[in-house]
Amino acid sequence: MDGLADPDRIGMAGHSFGGWTTLTTTARDRRIRAALPLAPAGGASPIPSNLLRESVDLRWSREVPTLYVVADRDSILPLAGMQELFARTPATKRMVVLEDADHLHFCDRVEETHELFRMMPQDPLFEHIQKAIPPSPSSCRASGRTSPSVASR
């Protein structure tokens, strides 16, 4: 594998819990030089447990350019929580907000994935969130568009 990866140019990306992992790992692994959290956990949310919020580690000891990509209608990890994490991030940063998008717009086959999440048996911890998620057509096409648009902040 020598020569296939430049050890001075390592970035990390992840969605949801993977976004939390991206933020926290960046604090612990100095090799990471860029971060791309997609709708990361760790900010304010309707999930009753604050474990991820309390344990996200943003004490980076170096400059790590960070691009947040989030959804404005995220019913699982709302935009307010993303803005909280963004404000706490100690680096050059930018946030791109997908308009008319929900948490599962970051997944393949978004409508199928959205409905699967809504309909599958859930842990009681997520029951109230699951009940609040609208059916796929209203979540995926709120403004009449078939795909989200982008607003940069």
N, C-alpha and C positions, 0 to 999 in steps of 0.2 A: 504494500500500500504506500510505500515511499513515493513522494511526489504527487500523490493524488489529492491531498488536502494540504492547504497552507495553514499551519498551526497558528499563524498570526492573524488569520481572517476567519475565525469561527463565530457563527451566529446561532441563535436558538429561537425556535418558534413553537407555539402550542396553542390549542384551543381549550377554553373552559378551565378544567383542572390542569390541563397541559399549559395553559397561559400562566396560571399560578406557579406551576413548576418552572416555567421559563423565567419569571421574575425572581423567584427564590434561588434558583440555581445560579443565576447571574451574580448574586451576592456571594456565592460560595465558590465559584469556579472562575478564576481570573482569566482563563483562556477565552471565555465568551466575550466577544467584542461588539456584538450587536444583538438586540432583542426584538422579537416580533410577537407580542402577546395578542392573541385573537380572543376577544370577549373573555378576558381572564377572570377567574374567581379571585376573591381576596378583598373585594370592596363591599360596601353595603349591599344587602340583598334580602329578599323575603325568606330565605332559608333560616330557620330559627337558630341553628348552630353557628356560632361565630368563630369556630376553630380556624378556618382558612383565613379569615380576616385578621385574627389575632396572630397568626403565624407567618403571614407573608413577610418576607425579608427584603426590604428595599434599602438596606445599608450597604450600598455599593461603594467601594473605596477607589473607584476610578470612573472615567467617563465611558458610558456605554450608550451609543445612540439607540433610541427606542422608538418603535412605531407601533402604536396601539391601533388595531382595527376592531371596531365595535359596532353593535347594532342599536339603532335608536328605539326599537320596540322590543328589546330583549326582556322576556317575561321571567326568565330564570335568574339572570344576572343583569339587573337594570342599568341603564346609562348612568344614573347617579353614582353607582358603585364604580363604574369605569372612570368617571371624572375624578372620584376620590383617589383611586390608584394613580391616575395620571398626575394629579397635583402632588402626590407624595414621591413620584419618581425623580431621583436626583441626577438627571442626565439631560442631555439634549434629547428632546422628545417631540413627537407629533402624534396627533390622533386623527384617524379617518373614521367617520361615522357613516355606516351604511343606512340610508333612510328607507323606511318601510321594510325593515328586516328584523328578524327575531334571532334568538340564540342559535337555532339550528340551521340558519342560512349559511353557516360555515361548513356544513356537512354536504357530502354528495347526496344527490337525489333528495333535495331539501323537503319537498312536499311529503314524500314517503316517510322520511326520517321524522319529520314533525308529527305526522299522524301516529307513527309507531310509538313515539315518546308519550303522546297524549293518551293513547289507549292501553299501553302496557301496565301491568300491575306495578305499583310503586311502593316504596318504603313510606310509612306514615309521615316521615320528615318532609317529603315532597308533595304529599297529597293535595294541600291547598294550592300549591303552585300549578300542579297538573290540572286541577279543575279550572284555574283561571286562564289557561292557554286556549286561545280561540282556535276553531277548526282551521285547517290549512288554507282554504281559499281566502279567508279574511286576514290571515296572518301574512300570506305570501303576496297578496295583490290588494293591499289596503288603498292604494291610490289609483288603481286601474292599471298600473304598470305590471309587467310580468317578471321583472327583476328589480332588485334594489338599486337606488342611485346613491351617489357618494357626496358627502359634505365634509370638507377638510377643516379641522380646527387646530 
